[in-house]
Every structure is written in structure tokens, then in C-alpha cells.
Amino acid sequence: MPEQTPSLPPVVLHALSGAVGALVILVVLWSLASQGILLIPTASQNPTTSNPSAQAPNVTAMDVSDVVSKINPAVVSIVITKDVPVLEQYYEDPFSQFFGGNSSFHFRIPKYRQNGTQQKDVGGGSGFFISRDGYVVTNAHVVSDKEAQYTVFSNEEKKFDAKVVAVDDVLDIALLKVEGTDLPFLTFGDSDQVRLGQAVIAIGNALGEFRNTVSTGVISGLSRSIVASSGLQSQENLDNVFQTDAAINPGNSGGPLVNLAGEVIGVNVAMASNSENIGFSLPANAVRQSVESMKTNGRAIRPYLGVRYVPVTDALKTQNHLSVDHGALVLRGQKKGDLAVIPGSPADKASVEENDIILQIDGKDIDEKYSLTSLIREKKVGDEVSLKILHDGAEKTIRVKLEESPQ
């Protein structure tokens, strides 16, 4: 997992589940101040032209009702239920132990004690059917509590008890199963074909209360990288995610981001809490690969290289006088024992060393758009890949056979 120490101020994001202890996301958003961004002119400032063909295209409001009616039956709400303590109040006289019932003092101190447990809804999220026989996709953090029970509600108010088949904590995806036949389901589109500005639809259990809430927007950013951390200080990287301005709220975690053809191109995972209409969605191609692995093997099987690294940026290049402005600098972690190259890993067997810079995988540059993690994720266990590496100032190419990532 890459360790990043950006110099820009972080922006706090929150995961979209309504569950207690919801995931908190940190993302670095680059300032636009120096990038020539212009203020939108007022109406009187708009240039005019006598050439009708030079006018801007006429953009009308988007009617997505037909698409929504097609996909809405397959979108579900997930309710998280847990046995919680029932507390009762009682009163205690602190002087009774000294004077029995003859005390002239009459103090009564309120105290609380547990009197059994009761089931209570403690959170909620979203999901969607991907098969007629009841497989449901959602976020891993929605179903992270192993002591909780999960119930799926369809848009038609049908209730299903859900079983967690497997979770992929690296991608933040979970696969659930309910008992059912001939259920409505959604299909995945090709997220590699998603374009900036493309119209999208988000549906989910907004605020854990308003089921199957529909919002529309566009893809406002591609290939974003965010660092997610939970209240337990654990961190995970989510690479190559989409940014969208479709309204996404707490409770939308696990809901689909859909194109106008009704195909799932992303799974909603996070939103910026201190901004307006900045949400993030996991790309469908990565989700589909993870889900297929979980359905087949009962767990997420993914390839790994076995290095810790820091992305090479212009700032890192300047600070460390590097000869390249892209790649992954192999570097040990901040904690004792966080070695740069994992002993016995594919990278170790291929003689990758600390301070090497991995420039390419199979001819594709490692840069801001394609991280080392995302490129490895596209591969399969057993694939042999070509790495271009900068080692002691000289470039070389090595072959590495990827292995299954340790659980």
C-alpha cells in the first residue's frame, strides 16, 4: 500500500454508510488557483456573434425517467441490525450501607445497569442485485460488523435476510446473498470507456432513510486517488476512482452509479463532507473482477507484487533530485518492520530493491493516472509482467510472475 505525504492540506471526506463508526476518507484536491481557471461571466459579459453556426449547442434538461424505471427495481437498501444493551435506571442511597434503613440522610443517586438486550437498527447502506438468484453488491464498510445482522429491502418493500459471502477490504467491496429467484438485476458496463462530462445517475438509500433516492450529474473527474482511514487508524488506498457531482449522501454507500444505457459503471463509496457535490465511485471493471473472484472462490483473490512505495511526483523529483518525474519509488514504511520489499514476494524473487523506481508495467507508465496498485490490480494471479526499473541511475527491464496476495 503506498504511503503518501502530500504537502497540500487534506480535505475530510466521509464514507456513505449510515453505520456507526463510518469510514472517513482523506483526499488531496489540487488547487485550481494557478491553472488559469476563469470566473463565469455574467450575462452582459457573454460574447455575441452574428454567425448562428458559432453559437453554443442548445442543452436541455435531462429526462432519465425511462432509465430509472428500468434500473430502480434492482437497487436495494441494506439495514444494519444489532443486539444492543437495554439500560435501566435505578437509585442508590450511599448511606444505607452505614446506617441501614435508619439513616437521617435521604440521598438518592441515579445509576444505570444492563437489563438484557434488544435488536435495534444501527445503520444503513445501499446495494444492487447482480443476478436473478440473489447476489447483491455493496461496500465492504457497510457490512464490516461481524456481530450485526443485515437485511435487504427491495424498492417494492420485499424483505430478505442477507448473508455476507465475502468482502474485499482492499477495494471496499462486499458480496451478499439472499434467497430468491427471478429477481431484477443490473449489469456492469465498461468503466474504461467512461468519459469526463458523461451524464450519470446515482441511486441509493439516502441518509439511511429515503430509499431509492435518484440524483443525476456528470463524471467530474477521472482516475482520482483517495486515502481512506477508519476510526481504528487503519488505512487503505482507493485508486483510479471516478469523481461525480451527482448528489451522494450518507447511506448511499454501495449504491450504483449508472450510465444512460442503464449499465453500472461505478459503485458509490465516498463523498466530500466540506464541499458541494463531490462524490467518489469505484470503477465497474475493478468491482466486476473482484465480485467474480468472490463468487467463484468465496473470497477475493488478487495478484500482488510485494513492495511498499511512494508515487514519484514533480515535488518529490525536485526535493530528492530525481532524474524522472513519474513512477513508484520503492521505499520502506514508517513503522518498524515495514520493509520496502516483502521477503519472499514476487518483487523479492525478481531482485527489486529499496530505492528502485518502477517506471512501467507492460509498457504502461506509472503516473498520476495509473498507479502501481491499479495496474497490478488489472492482472491475474500467475501473470508474468514486464517491469521497467530505474536502478542506481540506469534503466533495466525485468520479468516478474505475480502471485496471490496474502490474506
N, C-alpha and C positions, 0 to 999 in steps of 0.2 A: 504494500500500500504506500503510495507516495506521500512524503512529508513535505508540506509546502509552508514557507514562511514569507508570505507576501507582505510588502511594506505598506499597501493601501489599507484603509480602515475597513473592517469587515461589516457586513450587513447581516443582521439576525433574521433568520427565516424559521418558520415553524412547519413541522410536518402536518399533514391534513387530517390525521385521525383525531377523533374526539376523545381518545382514550387518555386516562391519567398518565402523566409522565410521557407525553408525546415527544417524538423526536424533535430535536432542534437542529436547524441547518445553518451553517455559516457559508456565505458565498462572497467572493470579492468581485465587485462590479467596477469596471474601469470607468474613470471619469471621462465625460464627453467634452469637457471644457476646452481642451486643446485640439479637438478633432474637427473644427470647422462646422459645428452644428449651429444652424441659423434659427432665430426665432421665427415662428409662423407669422407671416404678415397679416395685418388687418385687411378688411375687405377693400379699403381705399388704396391699399398698397399693392394689390394684385395687379400684375401687368396685364394690359389688354392687347389684343391683336386683331387685325382686320381679316386674318386668314382663318376661316372656320375650321379647316382641317388641322390647325395647330392647337385647337382647344383641347383641354384635358378630357379624357373619356368620362362619360356620364356613369357614375357609380350609384347604384340604387341599393336600398336596404336589402339585406339577405334574408330570404324566407327559407327556413330549414325545417319547416313543419313536417314535410314528407319524409325527410331523413330521420327526424326524431321519432316519428310514429313507427318507423321500421326498426330502429335500434333500441328504443326505450324498454320494450318488454324483457330484453336480455340483461339490463342493468339492475343490480340488486343493492340493497342496503344490508350492512352487516352490523348486528347489535352484539355488544360485548357484555356478558353477564357474569357476575362473580358472587360467591358467598362472602358476605361482609359481616363483621361482628355487630350484634344488636346490643347497644349500650343502654343501661337503665340507671336512673338517678336514685340515690338513697342518701340518708342523712346520718351523721355520726356525731355523738356527743363526746368530745375529747376528755371530759372529766369523769365520765361514767366508770372508767377503769380504776379511778382512785376512790370515788365516793359511792359507787354503785348507783342505785336509784335515789339516794338521799341528798344528792348534790344540790346546793342552792344556786348553782350556775346552770343556766339553760341555754347553752350554745349549741347550735346545730350546724354542722359543716357539711355542705353538699359534696358528694363524691359519686364516682361512676364505676360500674362494673359490667362485665360482659354477661349477657344472658342469651346465649345461643347465637345463631347466625341466620341470615336471610339472604335470598338471592336478590341482587339489585343490578340494574343496568348501569354500567360504569363508563361506557364509551360507545363509539360507533364509527364505522367507516363505510367504504363503498367497494364494489366489485362488479364483475360481469361474467356471465356464463360463456364458456368457450366450446361447449359440446352439448349434445342433446341429452347425454346421460348424467349431467350434473356437475361437471368440473367448473370451478369458479376461480378466477384470478383476482388477487388483491395485493396490497403491500404487506411485506413481512412485519413491519412495525404495527400493523393493525391487529395481528394475531400473535403478538410476541409473548403474551401472558399464558404460560402453560397451565395455570390453575383456573383460567377462565373458560367459560362456555361461549360458543359462537353460534348465532342464529342468523340465517339468511332470509330476508323478506324480498319477495319479488314486487314489481310495480303493481301487480294485481292483488297484493296483500297475502299471497301464499307464503306460508311459513315452513322453513326447512331447518332441521338441525344439521350443522356443518361439522365435518371432521377435517382437521389440518393434515393434508397428505405430506407436505414437505415445505420447507422455507429455504429461500436463497438470500441469506443475510448480506452477501456482497452486493447483489443487485437490488435488494429490498423488494423482493417478490415472493409471494406465497401462493400455493395451490391448495384449494379446498375442494371437498367432495360432499355433495348432498345426494340423497336418494330421490331419483326422479327419472322420467322418460319423456321423450319428445318435448324437451324444454327449448325455448328460444335461445339462440346463441349468436355471438359475434365472431367475425373472422379478422385475422390480422392482415393489415396492408404492409407494403414495403416501405419501411421508415427511411431507407436510404434515398428514396425519391422525394422526400418532403422538402419543400422549398420555403425560403424566407418570405413571409407575407401570405402564405397559404391560409385559406379560411379553415377553421376547425370548430368543433363542438365539444364541450365538456359536459358530462352528466354525472351527478353524484348525490350523496346523502349530505347536503349542505348543513353545516353546524350540527350534524348528527340528529337533525330534527325534520328537515324538509327533504323528503325522499325524492329522488329522480329530478333534482333541480337542473334545468338546462341553461347553459350560458354559451355565448358564441364569441369568437375573436379570431386572431391570426397567430401564426407562428412568428414570434417577435425576436427569436434568437435561436441559433443552431450551435450544437457542439459545446454547450456550457459544461463547466466542471464545478461541482459544489462539494464541500466537505461537511458531512453530517456527523453530529455527535448527540448522544443520548444523555440523560441526566446522570448516568453512571460513568461518565467520562470516556466511554468507548467512542471511537471514531470510524467512519467509513467514507470512502470516496465514491461519488456517483459521477461518472464521466460521460461525456457525449450526450447529455440530456437536452431536450427541447425546452425553450422558454416560450411561454404563451401569455397573451393578455386576456384570454378568456377567463372570466371570473371564477376563481377557485377558492374555496373556503375550507375551514376546519370541518372534517367529516368527509371531504372529497377524496381522501387517500384511497388509492386502489381503483378509482373510477376511470373509465376510458376517455381518451382524447381521440376524437373520431374525425375523419375527413368527410367531404361532402358526398362521397360514394358509400358512406356507412361503414367504412373499414376502420379498425382500431390501429392508429399509428403511434399511440403512446399510452402510458399508464400514469396518471397524475400522482405526484409524490410529495411536492412541497410548494410553499408559497412564501413570498417575502412579506413579513408582518409589518414592516415600517415603510411600505411603499404601496403603490396602487397598481393592481393588475399585473403583477409579476409572479407567474407560477412556473413550475417545472414538471416535466413529464418524461418518464423513461421511454426510450425508443422501442418500438414494437419488435424489431428484429432481435434485439438482445433478450427481450422478455420471452418471445416465442422459443428461442433456443433453450432458455432456462426451463420453461414450462415443459417442453418436450422431454428434457432430461429428467425432470421430476416425475412425470407421468410414467416414463419407461423404467426408471431406476429407483424411484421412491426417494430420491434426493437429487440435489443439483450437482452435477459432475462438470467441472470446468478445468481447462488446462491452466498451468502456471509455469512461469519462468524461474521464479525464486530469487528475485532481487528487491532491495529497497532502493528508492531513487527519488531524486528531485528533478522536476522539469527544468530544462535549460531555457531561460528567458533572456531578453536583452539586458535586463537589470543584473541577472546572475552572470552573464557574459562579461559585463563591464566590471562588476565587483571582483571577479576572480580571474580576469584577463584570459578568458577562454577564446579559442580560435573559431568556435561555432556558436550560432545563436539558436539552435534547436537541438532536440534530443533529450535523453534521460540520463542524468548523471547518477551513477551507481554510488550510493552513499549509505553509511550505517545510520540507524535511528538514534534518537536522543536518549533512550533508555539503555541501561547496561544490558548487554546480551542481544541487542537489536543489530545483528550483523548485516553488512551490506549485501553479502551473497549468502543465501541459506545453504548450510552444509548438506551435501548430497542431492541438491536440487539440479534441474537441467542446466541452469546457468553455471553452477559449480562444476558439473561434469564437462561443460564446454570451455572451462577456464576463463570465465568472465571474472574480472577483478574489481575491487573497490576503486573508485575514481575513473573507471572506464565511462565513456559516454556512448550510449546506444543511439545511433543516428537513424537507422531504418530497420523495418521489419518487412521482409519480402519486397523490397524496393519502395516501400511507402515511408515517407518522412514522419518522424515523431515530432509533433509540434503542438501548437495551441489547439488545433482542430482534432488531431488524432494523438491521444496519449498512448503511452506504452501499455497501460492496463486495458484500454478499449481495443487496441489492435490484437493483443493476446486473447481477449475475450471472444474475438471473431473466429478463432481457431478451434480445433478439436484436439482432444487427448490423443497423442500418438502422431500428430502432425510434425513434420520436420520443417523448421523455418530457417530463413537466412537472415542473420543479423549483421548489419554494418556497424562496426565499433571503432571509436577513436581511442586508441590505446597508446599511452606515452607519446602523444603527438602524431602518431601515424595511424591511418585508416587500415582496417582489415575486415574481412568477411568470414564469419564462422557459421556452421550449421548446428542447430540445436533441436533435439527431439523433445517436444513438450510432454509433460506427464500430468497426471491428475493432481489437482490441488489438494493438499492435506485438509481434512475436515477441521 
